[in-house]
Amino acid sequence: MVTTQSTDTRTKLIRIFTFLGGIYFFLYFVLPESAVTAIGMKAHHEQISNGFIVIGAMALGLGLYNIVRAHGARVVFQRSGWFNSLALLVGLLAMIGATSAQWIENLRNTKDILSVQVLGEFAMRIVEDAKNPPTDRVVPPFAERVSALVRYGEDRVSLIESHTNVSVAAGTNGASSVLVSEVRDRIAATRAKIGELKTISWAQPGDEALSRLTQFSQDAAKLASSYSIVKRSHDAHSTPQKVYDFLFDGLFNQLGSAMFALLGVYIAAAAYRAFRVRTIESGLMMIAAVIVMLGQISFGKEIYEHMPSIRQWLLEVPNSAAFRAIRLGAGVAGLMLAIRMWLSIESKSFSSGRK
């Protein structure tokens, strides 16, 4: 009895939240923008949409858990087809591991690139605050900020130089060597600007000092741009990227091509059965298929010079009309399915089985 009551309560909650979510998006789509703004739906729509995205991500994780549980049990108990389940789990774990390693490396590289981009932004902020002193916040003295900028700039330039040396040691092709040379030129120019900043008295900066600082900001931005290109080019040949390319391009795509090649045999067999002329409709389909195939190859033009034009007309007029009818029917069916899901008619698996 307790189990039945808890199941009924869960069913009611699922149906209530499903209906409320459906009615919200229905009203947001149907109501005019003025009404949506007036009742406050527009102001909170982004947060609500993000909430549904989070729920979708949780559903994705639940599906992944179900796959591991179902196929893991088949492997553990060595049920029928357990070897295929083992191959699936090994491929799943390998792809997740390669993707995670690539993602972590991209995060690390993006952090390094952003830390270099901040250098030019920091210099421009100092210049802007010197020209228009802020009134809504307290900033350190001008000389102290420039001193911090110089120290940070020297640290970032050393970091870029070390990464560039690693790229050179790893080996570069012609295009990459040009990029590395450009980065080294930018490093030399930025270091020269840092040396100039050290020689200027920043107690009371004038227009000349601010102009030097602006020039340094521009050089730092160019350095960050060149470093970003070299970094991305080098990461394309990293170990995680090579493993990912091997699994995705070398295995997944090739297995997909092999599967579709095998499906070609079944498609040919199905076409043979479909083209067996028994009725007027099958005869028309057979004639249309033959014309389309002949219009696709050069031999068809040798039979009749207007064969490609007839093929094009068949594809654009009768075929397009048939596909519009199919899409219209599929749209109506999808709408009916959405309404059934909205009204929880399709949620029998959540109920206790009582009518």
DOKE-418516 format. One line per field, with one value per residue (C-alpha): x, y, z. Coordinates in Angstrom, 2 decimals. Each point is the difference from the previous one (the first is absolute). Layout:
# DOKE-418516
px: X / ...
py: Y / ...
pz: Z / ...
//
This chain:
# DOKE-418516
px: 0.00 / 2.82 / 1.71 / -3.21 / -0.68 / 3.54 / -0.21 / -3.32 / 1.46 / 2.99 / -2.31 / -2.07 / 3.09 / 1.43 / -3.27 / -0.36 / 3.50 / -0.29 / -3.23 / 1.40 / 3.14 / -2.10 / -2.46 / 2.87 / 1.70 / -3.39 / -0.95 / 3.46 / -0.35 / -3.63 / -0.23 / 1.20 / 3.33 / -1.67 / -2.09 / 3.01 / 1.96 / -2.87 / -0.52 / 3.75 / 0.56 / 2.59 / 2.17 / 0.32 / -0.13 / 3.77 / 0.24 / -2.92 / 1.51 / 3.33 / -1.85 / -1.43 / 3.48 / 1.27 / -2.83 / 0.91 / 3.64 / -1.16 / -2.07 / 3.11 / 1.92 / -2.84 / 0.04 / 3.76 / -0.47 / -2.67 / 2.29 / 2.85 / -2.30 / -1.73 / 3.11 / 2.14 / -2.40 / 0.12 / 3.80 / 0.22 / -2.45 / 1.25 / -3.44 / -0.66 / 1.89 / 2.20 / 3.04 / -1.84 / -0.97 / 3.63 / 1.09 / -2.65 / 1.13 / 3.69 / -0.72 / -2.18 / 2.66 / 2.77 / -1.96 / -0.96 / 3.62 / 1.37 / -2.64 / 0.59 / 3.76 / -0.50 / -2.46 / 2.37 / 2.86 / -2.15 / -0.99 / 3.65 / 0.99 / -2.90 / 1.02 / 3.57 / -1.25 / -2.37 / 2.78 / 1.99 / -3.00 / -0.53 / 3.40 / -1.15 / -3.39 / 1.73 / 2.15 / -3.01 / -1.92 / 2.89 / -0.03 / -3.79 / 0.11 / 2.79 / -2.00 / -3.35 / 0.56 / -2.78 / -2.35 / -1.80 / 3.06 / 3.39 / 3.02 / 3.65 / 2.51 / 0.95 / 3.66 / -0.96 / -2.33 / 2.63 / 2.55 / -2.43 / -0.58 / 3.74 / 0.45 / -2.98 / 1.18 / 3.46 / -1.59 / -2.34 / 2.74 / 2.18 / -2.92 / -0.60 / 3.70 / 0.16 / -3.08 / 1.43 / 3.27 / -2.02 / -1.80 / 3.32 / 1.43 / -3.08 / 0.61 / -1.89 / -0.87 / 0.46 / -3.18 / 0.53 / 3.61 / -1.19 / -2.49 / 2.68 / 2.30 / -2.80 / -0.59 / 3.71 / -0.04 / -3.01 / 1.81 / 3.02 / -2.22 / -1.96 / 3.18 / 1.35 / -3.21 / 0.25 / 3.55 / -1.24 / -2.72 / 2.63 / 1.90 / -3.02 / -0.89 / -3.63 / -0.49 / -1.81 / -0.43 / -0.40 / -1.28 / 3.31 / -0.10 / -3.62 / 0.86 / 2.78 / -2.43 / -2.56 / 2.69 / 0.88 / -3.66 / -0.16 / 3.20 / -1.27 / -3.26 / 1.97 / 2.14 / -3.10 / -1.51 / 3.16 / 0.47 / -3.61 / 0.53 / 3.23 / -1.56 / -3.01 / 2.25 / 2.23 / -2.97 / -1.34 / 2.95 / -0.15 / -0.43 / -3.64 / -0.95 / 1.74 / -1.78 / -3.34 / 0.60 / 0.98 / -3.14 / -2.42 / 1.43 / 1.94 / -2.58 / -3.42 / -0.33 / 1.49 / -2.32 / -2.91 / 1.11 / 0.26 / -3.48 / -1.56 / 1.86 / -1.60 / -3.37 / 0.36 / -0.58 / -3.27 / -1.06 / 0.57 / -2.04 / -2.81 / 0.04 / -0.28 / -3.05 / -1.56 / 0.49 / -1.82 / -2.80 / -3.26 / -2.26 / -0.37 / 1.59 / 3.07 / 0.29 / 0.00 / 2.62 / 2.12 / -0.20 / 0.85 / 2.96 / 1.40 / -0.34 / 1.71 / 2.88 / 0.45 / -0.12 / 2.75 / 2.55 / 1.44 / -1.42 / -3.53 / 0.80 / 1.14 / -3.41 / -1.97 / 1.56 / -2.73 / 0.31 / 1.86 / -2.74 / -2.72 / 1.89 / 0.30 / -3.74 / -0.88 / 2.14 / -1.16 / -3.74 / -1.61 / 2.68 / -0.01 / -3.80 / 0.11 / 2.64 / -2.01 / -2.95 / 2.21 / 1.48 / -3.49 / -1.19 / 3.11 / -0.57 / -3.59 / 1.12 / 2.74 / -2.52 / -2.38 / 2.85 / 1.04 / -3.57 / -0.19 / 3.28 / -1.18 / -3.19 / 2.00 / -1.88 / 3.33 / 1.29 / -1.44 / 3.43 / -0.15 / -3.32 / -0.69 / -1.93 / -3.44 / -2.73
py: 0.00 / 2.40 / -0.72 / 0.58 / 3.30 / 1.26 / -0.97 / 1.80 / 3.11 / -0.09 / -0.40 / 3.02 / 2.15 / -0.97 / 0.80 / 3.34 / 1.18 / -1.25 / 1.92 / 3.17 / -0.12 / -0.54 / 2.79 / 2.42 / -0.45 / -0.07 / 3.37 / 1.46 / -0.95 / 1.06 / 3.21 / 3.29 / 1.37 / 2.87 / -2.43 / -2.24 / 3.02 / 1.31 / -3.20 / -0.45 / -3.09 / 1.65 / 1.10 / -3.55 / -1.94 / -0.47 / -1.42 / -2.34 / -1.18 / -0.62 / -2.07 / -2.22 / -0.33 / -1.22 / -2.53 / -1.17 / -0.43 / -2.08 / -2.15 / -0.49 / -1.17 / -2.32 / -1.52 / -0.51 / -1.72 / -2.30 / -0.99 / -0.85 / -1.91 / -2.04 / -0.91 / -0.34 / -2.61 / -1.86 / -0.06 / -1.01 / -2.90 / -0.82 / 0.00 / -0.35 / 2.68 / 0.97 / 0.50 / 2.70 / 1.68 / -0.09 / 1.64 / 2.68 / 0.76 / 0.06 / 2.38 / 2.16 / 0.29 / 0.62 / 2.77 / 1.62 / -0.12 / 1.48 / 2.73 / 0.87 / 0.22 / 2.23 / 2.19 / 0.41 / 0.91 / 2.53 / 1.58 / 0.27 / 1.52 / 2.43 / 1.11 / 0.67 / 1.96 / 2.09 / 0.75 / 1.53 / 1.92 / 1.52 / 1.70 / 2.38 / 0.54 / 0.83 / 2.65 / 1.59 / 0.09 / 1.90 / 2.52 / 0.45 / 0.50 / 2.56 / 2.02 / -0.40 / -0.76 / -2.30 / 1.32 / -3.23 / -1.94 / 0.51 / -0.89 / -0.40 / 2.74 / 0.30 / -0.91 / -3.10 / -1.25 / 0.51 / -1.84 / -2.93 / 0.11 / -0.20 / -2.97 / -1.82 / 0.79 / -1.46 / -3.14 / -0.46 / 0.64 / -2.64 / -2.43 / 0.59 / -0.39 / -3.35 / -1.29 / 1.16 / -1.86 / -3.13 / 0.37 / 0.34 / -3.05 / -2.03 / 0.77 / 2.39 / 0.07 / 2.95 / 1.84 / -0.58 / 1.21 / 3.27 / 0.40 / -0.78 / 2.59 / 2.55 / -0.76 / 0.42 / 3.39 / 0.98 / -1.15 / 2.16 / 3.03 / -0.46 / -0.38 / 3.18 / 1.82 / -1.40 / 1.35 / 3.43 / -0.06 / -0.60 / 3.16 / 2.32 / 1.81 / -0.80 / 2.33 / 2.52 / -1.56 / 2.30 / -0.51 / -1.49 / -2.65 / -0.87 / -0.26 / -2.50 / -1.98 / -0.05 / -1.21 / -2.75 / -1.04 / -0.32 / -2.06 / -2.25 / -0.56 / -0.98 / -2.34 / -1.65 / -0.47 / -1.60 / -2.16 / -1.22 / -1.13 / -1.83 / -1.57 / -1.32 / -1.25 / -1.86 / -1.48 / -1.47 / -2.43 / -0.77 / -3.54 / 0.42 / 1.45 / -2.84 / -2.60 / 1.71 / 0.19 / -3.68 / -1.07 / 2.29 / 0.27 / -3.24 / -2.32 / 1.54 / 1.52 / -3.07 / -2.35 / 2.21 / -0.17 / -3.80 / -0.20 / 2.10 / -2.04 / -3.15 / 1.72 / 0.56 / -3.73 / 0.10 / 3.20 / -1.69 / -3.02 / 2.24 / 1.95 / -3.25 / -1.05 / 3.45 / 0.14 / -3.24 / 1.22 / -1.41 / 3.05 / 3.24 / 1.92 / -2.24 / 0.32 / 3.81 / -0.13 / -2.32 / 2.30 / 3.07 / -1.75 / -1.11 / 3.52 / 1.55 / -2.48 / 0.46 / 3.78 / -0.18 / -1.71 / 1.03 / -3.09 / 1.35 / 3.07 / -2.23 / -1.71 / 3.25 / 3.46 / 1.38 / -2.83 / 2.18 / 2.66 / -2.61 / -1.34 / 3.51 / 0.62 / -3.28 / 0.91 / 3.61 / -0.33 / -3.40 / -1.08 / 3.34 / -0.07 / -3.51 / 1.01 / 3.08 / -2.27 / -2.31 / 2.90 / 1.39 / -3.35 / -0.37 / 3.48 / -0.80 / -3.29 / 1.80 / 2.57 / -2.73 / -1.82 / 3.23 / 0.57 / -3.57 / 0.46 / 3.39 / -1.56 / -2.99 / -2.48 / -1.55 / -0.35 / -3.42 / -1.25 / 2.39 / -1.27 / -2.90 / -1.90 / 0.64 / 1.29
pz: 0.00 / 0.85 / -3.29 / -1.94 / 1.78 / -0.55 / -3.69 / -0.39 / 1.66 / -2.33 / -2.99 / 1.03 / 0.53 / -3.38 / -1.74 / 1.81 / -0.83 / -3.57 / -0.49 / 1.60 / -2.18 / -3.11 / 0.77 / 0.75 / -3.40 / -1.73 / 1.50 / -0.67 / -3.67 / -0.46 / 2.06 / -1.54 / 1.19 / 1.87 / 2.06 / 0.67 / 1.24 / 2.08 / 1.99 / 0.58 / -2.13 / -2.24 / 2.92 / 1.35 / -3.27 / -0.24 / 3.52 / -0.63 / -3.29 / 1.72 / 2.58 / -2.72 / -1.51 / 3.38 / 0.15 / -3.50 / 1.07 / 2.96 / -2.37 / -2.14 / 3.05 / 0.95 / -3.49 / 0.24 / 3.37 / -1.44 / -2.89 / 2.37 / 2.35 / -2.72 / -1.98 / 3.12 / 1.39 / -3.30 / 0.10 / 3.67 / -0.35 / -3.55 / -1.55 / -3.69 / -1.94 / 2.94 / -2.27 / -1.96 / 3.27 / 1.11 / -3.27 / 0.51 / 3.57 / -0.96 / -2.88 / 2.24 / 2.71 / -2.54 / -1.71 / 3.31 / 1.15 / -3.24 / -0.08 / 3.67 / -0.51 / -3.05 / 1.90 / 2.98 / -2.29 / -1.85 / 3.31 / 1.02 / -3.31 / 0.02 / 3.48 / -1.19 / -3.02 / 2.12 / 2.49 / -2.88 / -1.35 / 3.44 / -0.31 / -2.73 / 1.66 / 3.30 / -1.70 / -1.72 / 3.28 / 1.62 / -2.86 / 0.21 / 3.77 / -0.41 / -2.53 / 1.80 / 3.69 / 1.28 / 2.68 / 0.84 / 1.20 / 1.61 / -2.15 / 1.09 / -0.84 / -3.65 / 0.52 / 2.00 / -2.73 / -2.70 / 2.14 / 0.34 / -3.76 / -0.67 / 2.35 / -1.51 / -3.53 / 0.67 / 1.43 / -2.97 / -2.56 / 1.69 / -0.08 / -3.71 / -0.76 / 1.83 / -1.82 / -3.31 / 0.68 / 0.75 / -3.33 / -1.81 / 1.81 / -0.97 / -3.66 / -2.27 / -3.65 / -2.31 / 0.96 / 3.73 / -0.17 / -1.48 / 2.85 / 2.60 / -1.56 / 0.15 / 3.69 / 0.72 / -1.73 / 2.12 / 3.13 / -0.85 / -0.70 / 3.24 / 2.04 / -1.51 / 0.97 / 3.54 / 0.20 / -1.08 / 2.65 / 2.68 / -0.97 / 0.28 / 3.20 / 0.77 / 2.95 / -2.20 / -3.45 / -2.95 / -3.53 / -1.11 / 2.74 / -0.75 / -3.69 / 0.84 / 2.12 / -2.83 / -2.40 / 2.46 / 0.16 / -3.78 / -0.15 / 2.80 / -1.91 / -3.14 / 2.07 / 1.49 / -3.46 / -1.44 / 3.10 / -0.26 / -3.60 / 0.83 / 3.08 / -1.93 / -2.80 / 2.45 / 1.89 / -3.24 / 0.13 / 3.72 / 1.35 / 1.16 / -3.39 / -1.84 / 2.15 / -0.60 / -3.75 / -0.07 / 1.86 / -1.83 / -3.52 / -0.05 / 1.62 / 0.41 / -3.45 / -1.69 / 1.86 / -1.04 / -3.63 / 0.22 / 1.53 / -2.76 / -2.61 / 1.42 / 0.04 / -3.73 / -0.57 / 1.93 / -1.77 / -3.36 / 1.13 / 1.25 / -3.27 / -1.93 / 2.01 / -0.32 / -3.77 / -0.68 / -2.25 / 1.29 / 0.04 / -1.91 / 2.90 / 0.11 / -3.79 / 0.22 / 2.73 / -2.11 / -3.03 / 2.08 / 1.62 / -3.35 / -1.45 / 3.04 / -0.16 / -3.76 / 0.37 / 2.62 / -2.26 / -3.34 / -1.73 / 0.52 / -2.07 / -2.81 / 0.00 / 0.10 / 0.20 / 2.28 / 2.54 / 2.61 / -0.30 / 0.53 / 3.02 / 1.44 / -0.50 / 1.74 / 2.99 / 0.29 / -0.69 / 0.78 / 2.47 / 1.84 / 0.24 / 1.50 / 2.52 / 1.01 / 0.71 / 2.03 / 1.98 / 0.60 / 1.30 / 2.16 / 1.41 / 0.93 / 1.56 / 1.96 / 1.21 / 1.17 / 1.74 / 1.75 / 1.18 / 1.31 / 1.86 / 1.31 / 1.37 / 1.35 / -2.15 / -1.03 / 3.60 / 0.85 / 1.09 / 2.98 / 1.27 / 2.33 / -2.60 / 1.51 / -2.28
//
